[in-house]
């Protein structure tokens, strides 16, 4: 879904986007990052509450799995940008270095703008560890912190790229919700169809109905401000996707489609970090072949954006050290 959403954005200058793909894009981006952070937080809670928890092992784990790939991949893409600067428009060397060291969410300067999620995820993992495991703060207070950060983001921090403050303040609320409702995400998702349809209806109301309300009444005004602020569309959409996925897995676990989805899930880090460089290559191919501005362009971005990163991973896996440094784990 992330790759599909980014594929549609690449075509935003075409009539196809404004006529059809804009709605697709709006739906996908309403829940993909909330879903990612909800799942990440639920998995983190399992780690932090493990009976065999070790402070040293945990800090080492998140540093190797999340922070190391952020910096190693940033360095890789920085070198690639420098080598291809005569063919591809890229940020200046000073701009890329500044972004990697200090402005980790500045997509205009980052060697690869999609890497912001790694640095943000590391910050969430560290903040939650300190507050819950060290300070012994109750998990419910994480939600209050998320709401406070969301307020600050709307007023002051929405364009503060230093140390990804803009992304941290915008997305921590979803991480806090995922941490508090980890059981619903990991072990007891909503799977009954009548409840799932109610969740889907709530999602549609939050995403499509509420923004269209008039400001004629105080109630409508409050709804228009509160529901987007609390990210209820992202939360309800995520809960629906988790429940739908659980149903599909239970009913069709041996199907080729589910096996492929599981395979993509196991290699999701590769797909996340390498799909945008793949887009750069295939946009050049599309331009050279004069592919008509229709769904063919979308498919020529989306399909390679999913498949080629896995191929890159297979190539990298022949050198275990390089793979671990770039991806943060063994092949």
C-alpha positions, 0 to 999 in steps of 0.5 A: 500500500505504501508503494502504491500510494507513492506510485500515485503521487509520482503521477500527480501532474497527469489528468489521470491523478486528479480524475481518479488517483487522488481519491486512491492516494487520500485513502492509502495515506490516511492509514498506512503510516498510522498502521505502521506505527500502531503495529510497531508500538504493539510489538515494542510493548511485547519486548518491553514486557518480556520476562527476559527483558534486558536494557542492554539487549533492547538498546542494542537491538533497536540501534542495530535494527533501526538506527544503523540502517537509517545512517548506512542507507542515507550514506549509500543514497548520498553516494548514489546521488553524487554519482548520478547528479548529471542525470538526476536532480538531487540535493547538494552535498552540504544539504544532504549532510545537514539533513542526515546529521540534523534534519532527519525528516527534511525530504527535500534534502535527505538523500532518500526522503522515505528514510524518515520513518526509520529515524522517527521509529527509533525515537519512538522506541527510545522515548517509550522505553525511557518513559515506560520502562525507566520512569515507570510511567503508565502507558495511558499517559503516552496517549496524553503525551501524543495529544500534547505533541499533536497540539504543538505540531499544529501550532509550532512544530509542523515544519521543524525538521531538526531531529525529526521533531515535525514527524515525532510530534505528528505521529507519536499519538498513533504509536501511543495508541498502538502501545495501549491497544497492543492486544487488539492489534497482535492477539485479538483483532476485530474479525467479526464481519458485523463489527468490521463493517461498523469500523469501516463505516466509522472510517468512511465517516471520519475520512469523507463525511466529516471534512464535508460538514458545514461550519454552520453549527458549533457541533459540526465545527468541533467535529471537523477539528477534533476527528482529524486532530485525533487521527481517528480515520487513521486509527479506524482504517488501521483496525479495519485493515488488521481485522481484514488481514486476520480474516484473509489469513485464517481463511486462505492461509495456504493460497498463493496470494497470502503466501506472497503477501507474507513473503513481502511482509518478511521483506518489508524493510527492503520494499520500504527503503528501496522502492523510491530509488526504483521509481527514479530508474523507471521514471527515466525508462517511462520517459525514454519509451514515451509511455502514454500517461495512463495506468501503464505508467502506474503499473510500471512504477508499482510492480517494479517498486515491489519486486525490484527491492526484493531483487536488490535484497537477494543481491545484497544477501551474498555479502552478509556484512553489507546486508546487515549494515544496510538492512540491520538484520540477517537475510 
